[in-house]
């Protein structure tokens, strides 16, 4: 089906790939003024206000792009009618601070992993001790092309002040060279290829994702044969999606120390330990295609970085089956969070997410001492159902050990909430040492804040700006 790209916000179906971002968490002080602010972002008058970016393809990349998300509390503050509010899913209504608590269906689990230092009481935005967020405004620029982020920020702040919007938190992010994150891995490789969405086709053994798994409304059909719009008024929900905004601190020094110590203990190259933890070498080459114990295969090209699976499947029925995890550990980060054709808990290919992320904070050399400077990743995880997609992945695949065989006693090695005594990570080999059990794995990623937003279509934003009471 043809997608109306003029009615879909940008950055959802195809990433901006910008060098810089500035995210504003805003509180609404006056509903009428806030609606005027939203209307200004859609007016087409760039002299008056920066404009929301839609999903239309461009010939020349614009100097800036802009997105707006609205929390459930924000919909309430804008005066959306109670019957419309009640149609939204419980996960979105409650928000991440409430959802962080342990799930009664998994009494031995840690919920979304937001416990201890990562608990919502310690968050800098979206937490139990911080002001309620109503709007998330995200500004993206490429400062090496045209230096505009401070100019646009000044204009937005003037508009916010005149619209009685309070800036509750601002979070900057800046891309690192070669698309890497602070742990040294190349990021943003395995995005779903969404049926009908713009962008180049890449070699991938995974089936195309249905648009109904990400966008609400229309005739979109999700993996389960339904539509995530439910009874939300189409005027508000058409071409909308949900986003989980998340600030994640990364312990770079602790990560590099773990690599060195475990490499010495098991007579392995530190780069191989890093590859086993992620499931890819740090340059993005997947272990499944390049299980060499010393370095990634240089013949594997960029366009082939997703052309793999962990088991035979439709279209590749003779593909080798890495059921024991000798090529890529079953508990590796990318295999846990996207099992591809492997047998796991749940319907295959049903938990896909669009991930938009950018590092924050200065880089730290792998051999440098701990400088105590905060650095990490600002992520936006996009899906049609926060509970079935985003939360299930965190709760079950990242922080439980029941999804498939070979995970018992472990959590995700990179983002998992490790036990107080440290976690375990299992590496299978084909020699007499099998298996290698790496212990005392520290928690490497700490949650610093999180907000759930509805990212409306352009028509949905106009509906809110024009009243949005129904």
Secondary structure by P-SEA (a helix, b strand, c coil): cccccccccccccccccccbbbbbbbbbccaaaaaaaaaaaaccccccbbbbbccccccccccbbbbbbbcaaaaaaacccaaaaaacccccccccccccccccccccccccccccccccccccccccccccccbbbbbbbcccccccaaaaaaaaaaaaaaacccccbbbbbbbccccccccccccccccccccccccccccccccccccccccccccccccccccccccccccccccccccbbbbbbbaaaaaaaaaaaaaaaacccaaaaaaaaccccccccccccccccccccccccccccccccccccccccccccccccccccccccccccccccccccccccccccbbbbbbcccccccccccccbbbbbbbbbbcccccccaaaaaaccccccccccccccccccccccccccbbbbbbbccccccbbbbccccccccccbbbbbbcccaaaaaaaaacccc
